[in-house]
Amino acid sequence: MSDDARHGLTLIAFVGSVFSPYYAWARRKGEPDPENHCALNVALYSPGAGRWCMTERGRRSSRRGRDEFVIGPSRLHWDGQCLQVDVDERGAPWPRRVKGRIRIWPEQLQRYSTPIDASGRHRWGPIAPSARIEVDLPDPGLRWQGHAYLDSNEGDEPVESAFERWDWSRARLTDGSTLVHYDLQWPQSAAQPDKLLSLRFDPHGGVETLPTPAPQDLPRTGWRLPRRMRSANPVRVLRQLEDTPFYQRAMLELPLGERTVQAFHETLSVPRLVRPVVQAMLPFRMPRRG
């Protein structure tokens, strides 16, 4: 998010995209190559310049190295100090262009990683809980600076094999630390209880496990998606960023003691994601090229 709360973006680089209908269809035929299902998801949240892009690319149009990830005409590059993202994408179903450069400077790098499923086949961890971002996108004409967050999710099996749903949130605190709540619900057949993570990442690289607050139910979305947030006090939705049949993203107002901070929140419903009707709808938002 920018220091001006009107502006924000999310970037997600996928290998074996968890949301890809093409990858799901390929899995039904055998063991597909995840490198053949790469995508860069770009979502812009700025007044008059909202964009959403996620074009899947095959192996011929993407490549990865230690410091570089090329996805079609877009490229991510780590120079040792800064993650530079050169974006050249078009939205769907409206083919509005997003082109320019985004730079992310981590304030510290983390090696923290933890299993988030019952069998340890899915892992999550922040790469940079706190960072600075510079956005320069001639298309659609956006230029701003602000704070950022960078993390990683990886799995050795499809997401529907391990999860029922999750609610995740991240808040930047006044002391520069980052608060993360990860509320994971596993399928009813799982023998172990659901998993909760409440973690504070300080500006010096320290990690502190906190008591997990009780869940606060949030208003259902337009698609009637249930969602909740871990908080000792009621939480207010400030801005709805995404609202789909299986996924939502929002900015929340989170009370913490005598202060109030903004929290970035998302909910994923896996049973909704894998419904045939939803899978049939996804190519209209997630086309495949190459």
C-alpha positions in Angstrom: 0.0 0.0 0.0 1.1 3.6 -0.6 1.5 6.2 2.2 -1.7 7.6 0.6 -4.3 4.9 1.5 -6.1 5.5 -1.8 -3.4 3.6 -3.7 -2.3 0.0 -3.4 -1.4 -3.1 -5.4 -0.8 -6.8 -5.1 1.7 -8.8 -7.1 1.8 -12.6 -7.1 4.2 -14.7 -9.2 2.9 -18.2 -9.7 4.6 -21.5 -10.6 2.0 -24.1 -10.9 -0.8 -21.6 -10.2 -3.1 -22.7 -7.4 -6.0 -20.9 -9.1 -5.3 -22.1 -12.7 -8.1 -24.0 -14.3 -5.6 -25.2 -16.9 -3.3 -26.7 -14.3 -6.4 -28.4 -12.6 -7.5 -29.9 -15.9 -3.9 -31.1 -16.7 -3.7 -32.8 -13.3 -6.7 -35.0 -14.2 -4.6 -36.4 -17.0 -1.6 -37.2 -15.0 1.4 -35.4 -13.4 1.6 -32.0 -15.2 4.7 -29.8 -15.3 4.2 -26.8 -12.9 6.7 -24.8 -15.0 4.1 -25.0 -17.8 1.6 -23.0 -15.7 3.2 -19.7 -14.7 1.5 -16.4 -14.2 2.0 -12.9 -12.8 -1.1 -11.6 -11.1 -1.2 -7.8 -10.9 -4.0 -6.0 -9.1 -4.1 -2.2 -8.9 -6.3 -0.4 -6.4 -6.2 3.3 -7.3 -9.1 5.7 -8.0 -9.8 5.7 -11.7 -7.0 3.3 -12.4 -8.1 -0.1 -11.1 -6.7 -3.0 -13.0 -6.6 -6.8 -12.7 -4.3 -9.0 -14.8 -3.4 -12.7 -14.7 -2.4 -14.3 -18.0 -1.0 -17.8 -17.7 2.2 -18.6 -19.6 3.5 -22.0 -20.7 7.1 -23.3 -20.4 8.1 -21.8 -23.8 7.2 -18.3 -22.5 8.7 -18.5 -19.0 12.0 -19.3 -17.4 13.5 -19.1 -13.9 17.0 -18.7 -12.5 18.5 -17.9 -9.1 17.9 -14.1 -9.5 15.4 -13.9 -12.3 11.9 -15.1 -13.2 10.6 -14.3 -16.7 6.8 -14.7 -17.3 5.9 -13.8 -20.8 6.7 -10.1 -21.4 7.1 -9.5 -17.7 10.2 -10.0 -15.5 11.2 -10.2 -11.9 14.8 -9.6 -11.0 16.7 -9.6 -7.6 19.9 -7.5 -7.7 20.9 -8.2 -4.1 19.3 -5.1 -2.7 16.0 -4.6 -4.6 13.4 -6.8 -6.2 12.6 -5.1 -9.6 9.5 -6.1 -11.4 9.1 -5.0 -15.0 5.4 -5.4 -15.8 3.9 -5.7 -19.2 0.4 -7.3 -18.9 -3.1 -6.9 -20.2 -6.3 -7.4 -18.1 -9.2 -9.7 -18.8 -12.0 -9.7 -19.7 -11.2 -6.0 -20.4 -7.8 -5.8 -22.2 -6.5 -2.7 -20.4 -2.7 -2.5 -20.3 -0.5 -2.4 -17.2 3.1 -1.5 -18.1 6.0 -0.1 -16.1 8.4 -0.8 -13.3 7.9 -1.7 -9.6 10.8 -1.7 -7.1 10.7 -3.3 -3.7 13.5 -2.8 -1.1 13.2 -5.1 1.9 13.9 -3.5 5.3 15.1 -7.0 6.5 15.1 -10.5 5.0 13.5 -13.4 6.9 14.3 -17.2 6.8 11.2 -18.1 8.8 9.1 -20.8 7.2 6.5 -23.1 8.8 4.2 -25.9 7.7 0.6 -24.8 7.4 -1.2 -28.1 6.8 -1.7 -31.3 8.7 0.9 -33.3 6.8 3.6 -30.7 6.3 3.3 -30.6 2.5 2.4 -26.9 2.4 4.7 -24.1 3.8 4.4 -20.4 4.3 6.9 -17.7 5.4 7.5 -14.0 4.9 10.6 -13.0 2.8 10.4 -9.4 3.8 7.7 -8.6 6.5 8.4 -4.9 6.0 9.7 -3.2 2.8 9.5 0.0 0.8 7.9 0.1 -2.6 8.2 2.4 -5.6 5.6 2.2 -8.3 6.1 3.8 -11.8 3.5 2.6 -14.3 3.0 4.8 -17.3 0.1 2.6 -18.2 -2.3 3.4 -16.6 -0.5 6.5 -15.3 0.4 5.8 -11.7 3.4 6.8 -9.7 3.6 6.5 -5.9 5.7 5.2 -3.0 4.7 3.4 0.1 5.3 0.4 2.3 5.2 -3.3 1.2 5.2 -6.9 2.3 6.7 -9.9 0.6 6.0 -13.6 1.4 6.0 -17.1 -0.1 3.6 -20.0 -0.2 4.6 -23.4 -1.6 3.0 -26.8 -1.7 3.7 -30.4 -2.8 0.1 -31.2 -3.7 -3.1 -29.4 -4.9 -4.5 -26.9 -2.4 -7.8 -28.9 -2.2 -6.0 -31.9 -0.8 -5.1 -30.0 2.4 -7.5 -27.1 3.1 -11.1 -26.2 3.5 -10.5 -22.5 3.7 -8.2 -19.9 5.2 -8.4 -16.3 6.5 -5.1 -14.4 6.5 -4.3 -10.9 7.6 -1.3 -8.6 7.8 -1.0 -5.3 9.6 1.9 -2.8 9.8 2.2 -1.6 13.4 3.3 1.8 14.6 6.7 0.5 15.8 7.5 -0.8 12.3 6.8 -4.4 13.1 4.3 -6.6 11.2 1.5 -8.6 12.7 0.3 -11.7 10.8 -2.7 -13.9 11.6 -3.2 -17.1 9.6 -6.4 -18.9 10.4 -6.4 -22.3 8.6 -9.2 -24.7 8.4 -8.6 -28.2 7.2 -11.1 -30.7 5.6 -13.4 -32.4 8.2 -11.7 -35.7 7.4 -8.4 -34.4 8.9 -7.5 -36.1 12.1 -5.7 -33.0 13.6 -7.3 -29.7 14.8 -7.2 -26.6 12.6 -4.1 -24.5 12.7 -3.8 -20.9 14.0 -0.7 -18.6 13.6 -0.4 -15.2 15.3 3.1 -13.8 14.7 4.8 -10.5 15.1 7.9 -9.8 13.0 10.0 -7.0 14.4 12.1 -4.6 12.3 15.3 -6.4 13.3 14.3 -9.8 12.1 12.9 -11.2 15.3 9.8 -13.4 15.4 7.4 -13.5 18.3 4.5 -15.9 18.7 1.5 -14.2 20.2 -1.7 -15.5 21.9 -4.3 -15.9 19.2 -7.4 -13.7 19.7 -11.0 -15.0 19.3 -12.5 -14.9 15.8 -14.6 -11.9 14.8 -17.1 -12.6 12.0 -17.1 -10.1 9.2 -20.0 -9.2 7.0 -20.5 -11.6 4.2 -19.3 -10.4 0.8 -21.6 -9.8 -2.2 -21.0 -13.4 -3.2 -22.0 -14.4 0.3 -18.6 -15.6 1.2 -18.2 -16.1 5.0 -15.0 -14.6 6.5 -13.5 -13.8 9.8 -10.7 -12.0 11.5 -8.7 -12.8 14.6 -9.1 -9.8 17.0 -9.9 -9.1 20.6 -12.3 -6.3 19.4 -14.8 -5.9 16.6 -13.3 -5.2 13.2 -14.6 -2.9 10.5 -14.3 -3.3 6.7 -12.8 -0.1 5.3 -12.6 -1.1 1.7 -13.5 -4.1 -0.3 -10.8 -4.8 -2.8 -11.8 -8.1 -4.4 -15.1 -10.0 -4.2 -15.3 -13.3 -6.1 -17.2 -16.6 -5.6 -14.3 -18.2 -3.8 -11.9 -15.4 -2.8 -12.1 -12.0 -1.1 -9.6 -9.3 -0.3 -10.3 -6.3 1.9 -8.7 -3.5 4.0 -9.9 -3.6 7.6 -9.7 -1.3 10.6 -8.1 -3.3 13.4 -8.3 -2.1 17.0 -5.0 -2.9 18.9 -5.1 -1.6 22.5 -5.7 2.2 22.4 -4.6 2.4 18.8 -6.3 1.5 15.5 -4.3 0.2 12.5 -5.2 -0.9 9.0 -5.0 -4.6 8.1 -4.9 -6.3 4.7 -7.1 -9.4 4.8 -8.0 -12.2 2.5 -10.2 -15.3 2.6 -10.0 -18.4 0.3 -12.8 -21.0 0.2 -11.3 -24.1 -1.4 -14.6 -26.0 -1.9 -15.9 -23.0 -3.9 -12.7 -22.7 -5.9 -13.0 -26.3 -7.2 -16.7 -26.2 -8.1 -17.1 -27.0 -11.8 -19.0 -23.9 -12.5 -16.3 -21.7 -11.0 -13.6 -23.6 -12.9 -15.5 -22.9 -16.1 -15.7 -19.2 -15.3 -12.0 -18.7 -14.5 -10.6 -18.6 -18.1 -12.5 -15.4 -18.6 -10.4 -13.7 -15.9 -7.3 -15.9 -16.4 -6.5 -16.4 -20.1 -3.6 -18.6 -21.2 -1.0 -17.5 -23.8 1.9 -19.5 -25.0 
